[in-house]
C-alpha cells in the first residue's frame, strides 16, 4: 500500500506514456507490479533516511496528505529505479534528479533542512549544548623553524 505516492501520482509526475514505456517489455499484468515495486522501494529509501529525525507517525499516511515536494522526490527516485531495472541505459538527468532528492533527504536527516510537514520539526534534545571557551594561543615552531601561534580546542 503506497504511503507517499501511488502509481497515479507517478504517472502525473513523470508522464504515463514515459513510465509505461520503461515496462513495456513486461506482460501487461506485470507492468503495474513493476511500477508499484519501484514506488515501494523509493518510499522505503525515503523512510530509511528520514526516520532518523522524524518519527514514522509524524509523516503523512496517504498520498493525498503528502506534500507535492515529497511526492515529487519519491517519484524521481521511483522513476530512476524503473529506468535502472527495465532499461539498458539510465539517463543522466534521472540520475541527477535522484541524487538531488536523496541529498535533500540526507540533509533533512542531518538537521540541515526540514520536510514540509504540518507543525514544527522535532527538536533534537538528545545532545547537550556545547560551549567552547576560547584558549590562549600556544607558541610552537613549525617545520620550517618559524614561531607560530596555534589555538587548540
Order of alpha helices (4+ residues) and beta strands (2+ residues): alpha-alpha-alpha-alpha-alpha-beta-beta
